[in-house]
């Protein structure tokens, strides 16, 4: 087994954003492509932003997408606990070590004082006021129970750099770094501190995350250096962009549409199609134009070398195409399990739901489209007689009225109301009257569906509607054409 260890460390603040899911997926694929270990850790130290039930959403999302973790909540492991709020004593211990080593210090500044450092725009940074407090002052303040935070002491001069696998060397002047808080006044750690401690203690070798962390990573490198720990390998992922209706591209957000995994699933997208598409947002396989991947194929094909620096654009039309291809490949029982409940809910029990669902199988791109595609079934749509005009079949409203009038008594005598029987009746009628079969089918289909584009032909739709409704619609059409 490889010694590569990655982790996914989401905050339980709501549904899982597409960007978070991509980070989880790439982190998972990186380690699994090398036979390594994948850890799930819940970063819940920002108690203000916690959303009840969000941890369960994270666990459910990973399960639905096939991203299985080797260590984490529920299943445990050698490095628990895996929920940060259960690890508070660990963070306090390691923060105190940095204080003793001179890499951190107690800060007793009040919120009012910190507020006074900001300019009229609310912008301002800490001025290092408590950096030089004497041991006596510190002990006196602690003895009096004065509230405090623990801050990381940043270097006053020089530069800090690191090498990112995707973006190369990243360097920052230490003068730009503020003495960030590591432990807050309530005893909870900040993300900037605790994720470093956790990554080290859990043996994480590769940190995979969005490129918004590119310029803050030097602060984390300084923490590794202060503890004397080996830095992990950093892999920052390209930005995820969205495209609006005008074609303008900007950072992916809700204005572009559904941006959480759960939203997409609720809209009728299949988890495996979502995962396949997201895998290609910033990565492409070496020496291959392959687009469709199972999770096992992704594990086999994934490599860091395939990652791009360029922003990736989340294209809903491309996702919809992917999803449609996945739906077409679904076995009938799996497809029906998703489609039939929607068809029955929308259309009721008086139609042949199985037949209608079957007609839609190769015609939908996502399951939510079923509702809009069956409107012609749930109500008799208003229509214009020019729908009966078709150049290819040489039909006119007058010709169609004649066909419908002739066919009505024939259809009324049909006992076995199924596609094959109905097709034979109409084809025999066309032959006996020396009419094109296409013209007969056109007239009946328009009369029954009352719209030009339909999922299925005349006899298939009559099987969907059943005998009574089909006959009623044909009678209505003859009246309207009269």
C-alpha positions, -999 to +999 in steps of 0.1 A: +000+000+000+012+035-008+022+059+020+001+087+003-025+101+027-050+127+017-080+141+035-113+159+029-121+184+057-154+201+051-172+225+074-208+214+082-224+247+071-251+234+046-253+215+014-221+204-003-211+230-030-199+216-063-164+231-056-162+212-023-173+180-040-146+184-066-120+189-039-132+157-022-131+138-054-096+149-065-082+143-030-098+108-030-086+100-066-051+112-059-046+088-030-066+059-045-047+061-078-016+053-057-032+028-033-031+052-004-054+063+024-083+088+024-094+105+056-126+124+063-125+151+090-153+174+100-140+210+107-167+224+130-146+249+150-165+279+136-195+273+158-214+304+145-217+290+110-228+255+119-260+242+104-279+214+121-279+182+100-251+194+077-227+166+088-252+140+078-255+158+044-218+155+040-218+118+049-248+111+026-232+130-003-200+110-001-219+077+001-241+087-030-210+096-050-190+065-041-163+084-023-156+060+005-132+071+033-107+049+052-108+068+084-134+093+098-166+098+117-188+067+121-161+042+110-133+055+132-096+048+128-062+053+144-062+091+145-096+100+160-116+118+170-124+130+135-147+159+145-126+190+155-148+202+183-139+169+200-102+176+198-100+210+216-074+198+243-051+188+215-051+222+199-045+239+233-015+217+240+001+224+206-006+261+208+011+263+242+041+245+228+045+274+202+041+299+230+070+283+249+091+282+218+086+319+211+065+313+179+032+324+195+020+347+223-009+356+245-029+386+233-052+403+257-065+431+234-102+438+238-126+437+209-130+475+213-093+480+209-091+458+178-121+476+163-104+510+168-075+498+145-099+497+115-102+526+091-135+541+079-140+512+055-137+487+083-103+475+071-074+471+095-050+445+108-035+437+142-006+460+152+013+435+174+004+453+206+009+423+229+040+409+212+063+424+237+045+418+270+068+408+299+064+374+316+052+392+347+024+411+328+013+379+311+011+359+344-007+388+361-033+390+333-038+352+334-041+352+372-068+379+370-088+358+344-084+383+316-098+370+283-071+362+258-063+347+224-031+330+212-015+345+182+011+331+158+042+353+158+051+360+121+086+368+110+093+406+107+114+403+076+124+380+048+101+358+025+083+326+029+079+303-001+067+268-010+062+248-041+027+239-053+023+209-076+000+228-100+012+264-097+049+260-090+067+282-065+046+306-045+064+333-024+052+361-001+069+388+018+067+381+055+059+418+061+025+411+045+016+385+071-004+394+102+000+377+135-031+355+131-052+341+159-046+304+166-068+299+197-099+321+201-111+336+234-137+308+237-110+282+235-118+271+200-090+270+175-091+288+141-090+269+108-056+285+101-041+266+131-060+235+138-060+220+103-022+221+103-021+202+137-046+177+124-029+172+091+004+164+108-011+142+135-031+122+110-001+117+087-015+137+057+011+138+030-008+157+003-031+187+009-056+192-019-078+223-018-090+253-039-066+279-051-082+306-029-057+292-003-026+298-025-015+330-008-024+320+028-005+287+027+029+304+036+013+310+070+007+273+073+042+265+062+056+287+090+036+267+115+051+234+101+086+250+104+080+263+139+070+228+151+100+212+132+076+191+111+080+182+074+057+202+052+031+182+032+028+184-006+004+211-017-020+207-046-042+238-053-070+233-077-080+258-104-110+281-099-145+269-108-163+294-130-199+296-141-214+310-173-245+332-173-272+335-200-252+362-218-221+339-219-202+360-193-180+339-171-175+346-134-168+326-102-195+298-098-223+310-076-261+306-072-269+330-099-256+305-124-281+278-112-279+249-088-245+248-072-249+221-046-248+184-052-281+180-035-297+206-058-285+188-088-298+154-075-332+171-067-333+184-103-330+148-116-293+144-122-276+110-115-248+110-089-225+090-112-231+116-141-223+145-117-191+128-105-180+120-140-186+156-152-169+172-121-139+150-125-132+167-159-135+202-145-097+209-141-083+175-150-080+155-182-066+120-187-031+117-202-030+103-238-068+098-240-099+116-252-121+094-230-150+113-215-170+086-197-155+071-166-167+048-138-152+055-104-129+026-108-117+039-141-111+074-126-090+058-098-069+041-124-065+071-148-061+100-123-027+117-119-016+151-107+001+158-140-034+160-156-044+189-134-047+224-151-039+259-138-066+274-159-101+281-144-127+254-153-161+265-165-191+246-151-214+242-181-249+231-173-256+221-209-226+198-209-237+183-176-272+178-190-258+160-220-236+138-198-267+130-176-288+122-206-262+097-218-262+081-184-300+079-182-300+061-216-276+035-203-297+028-171-312-007-168-350-006-172-356-014-135-333+013-122-348+038-147-384+030-138-376+033-101-368+070-107-392+078-136-424+060-127-431+078-094-428+112-113-451+100-141-477+086-117-476+117-096-481+141-125-504+120-147-524+100-122-534+064-125-558+066-156-529+063-181-504+036-189-475+050-168-451+022-177-455+028-214-451+066-211-420+062-189-406+038-215-412+063-243-393+090-223-363+068-214-341+080-244-357+115-246-349+131-213-316+147-201-327+148-165-356+134-146-371+168-138-378+172-175-405+145-172-429+170-157-427+195-185-427+168-212-460+152-201-482+183-202-500+170-233-511+139-213-524+157-182-546+181-202-561+185-236-540+213-250-555+241-271-544+237-307-547+252-342-558+232-372-526+240-391-509+214-370-525+188-392-506+202-422-475+182-430-456+185-463-437+153-461-469+132-456-490+156-478-516+161-452-540+190-447-567+196-421-593+184-446-575+152-454-569+145-416-606+150-409-614+124-435-588+100-420-600+105-384-637+100-394-628+068-412-606+055-384-629+063-354-654+033-359-624+010-366-607+019-334-640+017-314-641-020-322-605-028-311-605-050-280-568-055-274-556-019-269-519-022-274-494-007-298-490-037-321-527-042-326-534-005-331-506-002-356-519-031-376-554-016-377-542+018-390-518+003-415-545-020-429-568+010-432-541+030-450-536+001-475-573-003-481-578+034-489-544+036-508-532+063-484-497+068-471-493+051-437-474+082-426-503+104-433-527+082-413-503+081-383-498+119-385-535+126-384-541+103-354-510+114-335-519+151-338-555+144-328-545+124-297-515+145-286-527+179-297-490+190-302-464+185-330-435+170-311-442+139-290-423+112-273-436+083-294-458+077-324-496+076-328-502+041-317-477+042-288-495+074-275-529+057-278-516+029-257-505+055-231-539+072-230-560+040-231-590+034-252-616+057-236-594+089-236-580+081-271-614+078-286-626+109-268-597+129-282-603+117-317-640+126-315-630+161-302-606+165-331-632+156-357-656+182-341-629+209-341-621+202-378-658+203-387 
